[in-house]
Amino acid sequence: MTNYMNTQTQLCAVIGNPVAHSLSPVMHNAAFSAAGVNYAYLAFAVHDLAGCMAGMRALKGFRGLSVTIPHKVNVMEYLDEVDVLAQKVGCVNTVINNDGRLIGAITDGLGTLRAFEQASVSLKDKTILFVGTGGAARAVAFAMTDTCSPRELRILGRTPSRMQTLVDDLTAGSNVPIRGGSLQDDLPQAVAASDIIIQATPIGMHGHAAGESAVPAGLFRPEHIVFDMVYRPMKTQFIKDAEAVGCVSILGLEMLLNQAILQFELWTEQSAPEEVMRNALVKALQA
């Protein structure tokens, strides 16, 4: 077990503004220690993105970045290569420094697919409803259309222009049928027609309409499979309402955990200690 830093230590970090709330240091440092790799993970509030990326390129021991708001789009101009999925999504949440060559990737969507797989939920030939059109919804939707062969994706949003942009972008890059709609007007019909419901709004988050849900409880039926991208609290009202009628549920912490697992593996090129990371994350969320 590595419990000290020296001249061979590889640095990874999360950058954004703010980052004080980030749980990534908890997960990754626990993983580095358990795996016995000489890595350390810090959090940096970054205002000067250009300076940050120049520093990463110049420092041989600066191995990886997690990138969060507001830098996930703008960081792309400072990279040497961006993987295909991240190009489609239009943002990056992971940077790997390979001897001064900076490579961008996105693990949010693939991490979510991994969470569905772990829950033994197949997305093939399913009608999947996204309630919300934010960046995380975009990442997951592209990953699904790229790799899972769903029957149809339905995208509901509050802002018509934002919803239509996502629908158009998904349609241009996939043969999967994509249908858009209004969160205010089309929710009951869309829920009734869907197999899987993905809650991608901030509603229900700690400090943001806590205790509320974007989907009225009466719309759920037992055969629905539900996933909430909100992870604090661990069980939102959306999840509680769905579970109350017998729905299979996947918690938001699974997305957070699995995207971090993929980051760990990109940086270290070895398998992540998943249970260690899960335990560290759950402990932090319960604190």
Residue pairs with C-beta under 8 A, 6 or more apart in sequence:
1 33
1 34
1 36
2 32
2 33
2 36
2 37
2 38
2 39
3 33
5 38
5 40
6 38
8 38
8 61
9 38
9 39
9 40
9 61
10 37
10 38
10 39
10 40
10 61
10 62
10 63
10 64
10 267
11 39
11 40
11 41
11 42
11 59
11 61
11 62
11 63
12 28
12 39
12 40
12 41
12 42
12 63
12 64
12 65
12 66
12 267
13 41
13 42
13 43
13 44
13 62
13 64
13 65
13 66
14 22
14 24
14 25
14 41
14 42
14 43
14 44
14 65
14 66
14 67
14 68
15 44
15 45
15 46
15 49
15 52
15 65
15 66
15 67
15 68
15 71
16 22
16 45
16 46
16 67
16 68
16 69
16 70
16 71
17 45
17 46
17 47
17 69
17 70
17 71
18 45
19 43
19 44
19 45
19 68
20 43
20 45
22 43
22 66
22 68
23 256
23 281
23 284
23 285
24 41
24 43
24 66
24 260
25 41
25 42
25 43
26 280
26 281
26 283
26 284
27 257
27 260
27 277
27 280
27 281
27 284
28 39
28 41
28 260
28 263
28 264
28 277
29 40
29 41
30 273
30 276
30 277
30 279
30 280
31 260
31 264
31 272
31 273
31 276
31 277
31 280
32 38
32 39
32 40
32 41
32 268
34 273
34 276
35 268
35 270
35 272
35 273
37 268
37 270
39 63
39 267
39 268
44 52
46 52
46 71
49 71
49 74
49 75
49 78
50 78
53 75
53 78
53 79
53 102
54 78
55 62
56 62
56 65
56 95
56 97
56 102
57 97
57 100
57 102
58 100
60 99
60 100
62 97
63 96
63 97
63 267
64 94
64 95
64 96
64 97
64 263
64 266
64 267
65 75
65 94
65 95
66 93
66 94
66 260
66 263
67 75
67 92
67 93
67 94
67 95
68 93
72 91
72 92
72 93
72 135
73 90
73 91
75 92
75 95
75 104
76 82
76 86
76 91
76 92
76 104
78 102
79 92
79 95
79 102
79 103
79 104
80 101
80 102
80 103
81 101
81 102
81 103
81 104
82 92
82 103
82 104
82 105
83 103
83 104
83 105
83 106
85 105
85 106
85 109
85 110
85 142
85 143
85 146
86 92
86 104
86 105
86 106
88 142
88 146
88 169
88 173
89 106
89 109
89 138
89 139
89 142
90 138
90 169
91 106
91 135
91 138
91 139
92 104
92 105
92 106
93 105
93 106
93 107
93 108
93 139
93 259
94 104
94 105
94 106
94 107
94 262
94 263
94 266
95 102
95 103
95 104
95 105
96 102
96 103
96 105
96 266
96 267
97 103
105 266
106 139
107 258
107 259
107 260
107 262
107 263
107 266
108 136
108 139
108 140
108 143
108 255
108 259
109 139
109 140
109 141
109 142
109 143
109 144
110 143
110 258
110 259
110 262
111 255
111 256
111 257
111 258
111 259
111 260
111 261
111 262
112 139
112 140
112 143
112 227
112 254
112 255
112 258
112 259
113 123
113 140
113 143
113 144
113 147
113 148
114 258
114 261
114 262
115 227
115 250
115 254
115 255
115 257
115 258
116 122
116 123
116 227
116 250
118 254
118 258
119 248
119 250
119 254
121 196
121 225
121 248
121 250
123 144
123 148
123 149
123 150
123 196
124 148
124 149
124 150
125 149
125 150
125 151
126 150
126 151
126 195
126 196
127 150
127 151
127 152
127 153
127 154
127 193
127 194
127 195
127 196
128 144
128 150
128 152
128 153
128 154
128 194
128 195
128 196
128 198
129 153
129 154
129 156
129 190
129 191
129 193
129 194
129 196
129 197
129 198
130 137
130 140
130 141
130 153
130 154
130 155
130 156
130 198
130 200
131 156
131 183
131 187
131 197
131 198
131 199
131 200
131 201
131 214
131 215
132 156
132 157
132 183
132 199
132 200
132 201
132 214
132 229
133 155
133 156
133 157
133 159
133 162
133 163
133 166
133 200
134 200
134 201
136 200
136 229
136 255
137 155
137 166
137 198
137 200
137 229
138 166
138 169
140 198
140 200
140 229
140 255
141 153
141 155
141 166
141 170
142 170
142 173
144 150
144 153
144 176
145 153
145 170
145 173
145 174
145 176
145 178
146 173
146 174
149 176
150 176
151 176
151 177
152 176
152 177
152 178
152 179
153 170
153 176
153 177
153 178
153 179
154 178
154 179
154 180
154 181
154 190
154 193
154 194
155 163
155 166
155 167
155 170
155 178
155 179
155 180
155 181
156 163
156 180
156 181
156 182
156 183
156 186
156 187
156 190
157 163
157 166
157 180
157 182
157 183
158 182
158 183
158 184
160 182
163 180
163 181
163 182
164 180
166 180
167 178
167 179
167 180
170 176
170 178
171 178
181 190
183 201
183 214
187 215
187 216
187 219
188 219
191 197
191 215
191 219
191 220
191 224
192 219
194 224
195 223
195 224
195 225
196 224
196 225
196 226
196 227
197 215
197 220
197 224
197 225
197 226
197 227
197 242
198 226
198 227
198 228
198 229
199 213
199 214
199 215
199 226
199 227
199 228
199 229
199 230
199 236
199 238
200 229
201 214
202 208
202 209
202 230
203 209
203 212
203 213
203 214
203 230
203 238
204 210
204 211
204 212
204 213
204 214
204 228
204 230
204 233
204 236
204 237
204 238
205 230
205 232
205 236
206 232
206 233
210 233
211 237
212 237
213 236
213 237
213 238
213 241
214 238
215 238
215 241
215 242
217 241
217 244
217 245
220 226
220 241
220 242
220 244
220 245
220 247
221 245
221 247
222 245
222 246
222 247
223 247
224 242
224 247
224 248
225 247
225 248
225 249
225 250
226 238
226 239
226 242
226 247
226 248
226 249
226 250
227 249
227 250
227 252
227 255
228 236
228 238
228 239
228 249
228 250
228 251
228 252
229 252
229 255
230 236
230 238
230 252
231 251
231 252
231 253
231 255
231 256
231 285
232 252
232 285
234 251
234 252
234 253
234 282
234 285
234 286
235 243
235 251
236 252
239 249
239 251
242 249
243 249
253 281
253 282
253 285
256 281
257 274
257 277
257 278
257 281
260 272
260 277
260 281
261 272
261 274
261 277
264 272
264 277
265 271
265 272
